[in-house]
Amino acid sequence: MKTSELTGAALDWAVAKCEGVALVLAPFTGARNFVILGQNMKPTIVMYEPSLYWAQGGPIIEREKITLCYDTCQPRWVGCDWAARLTEFGPTPLIAAMRCYVASKLGDEVELPEELK
């Protein structure tokens, strides 16, 4: 799937992949819940939604130095990674920033697990 089209659980899964966190969709708990397998292989249900919650996406934006601005000509948010010379767009600042982050780490296209397609 194109990085510029990622949303919801697919975008959050791609961010987790960039962060080195192994997530598995937990279909029995809801479409946006994931299971993290810890060191002892004990599964933990978590809400990992950096494209929705500033507490999760904000530290990534700050660490990666992603710049956010609003495009008034075409109502949308713009996420820029100046070091990687990348720009991504989205309906919210977090979606634009997380798409930018994923594009900088994984490229223009991301191979998603079947359950996220």
Residue, then its C-alpha position, 0 to 999 in steps of 0.5 A: m500500500k502507498t504510504s501516502e494512503l495509510t490510515g488507522a490501524a495500518l498506519d499505526w502498524a507501520v509506525a510500530k514497525c519503524e519503531g521496532v515494536a512487534l505488533v499483531l492485530a488482536p481481532f477479538t478486541g477491536a480493529r485498532n487493538f494490538v498484541i505486543l509479544g514481550q520478552n517472556m512471550k506473554p501477550t499484552i493487549v495495548m492501544y497503540e495509536p500514534s496517528l491518533y494520540w499525541a502522547q504516542g505520536g508527539p515524541i516521535i515527531e519531536r525526536e525525528k524533527i518532523t515539521l508540521c504546517y497547514d496548507t490553506c490552499q488545499p485544506r490539509w496538514v503537511g508533515c516535513d522531514w527536512a533531513a530526508r527531504l520528504t513531505e507527506f499530507g494528511p487530514t490531521p497533523l498526526i496522520a501527516a507526521m506519521r506518514c512522513y515518519v513511515a516514508s522516511k523509514l520504509g519508503d513510498e510503499v509498505e507491505l501490510p499484513e493481510e488482516l490490515k489490507 
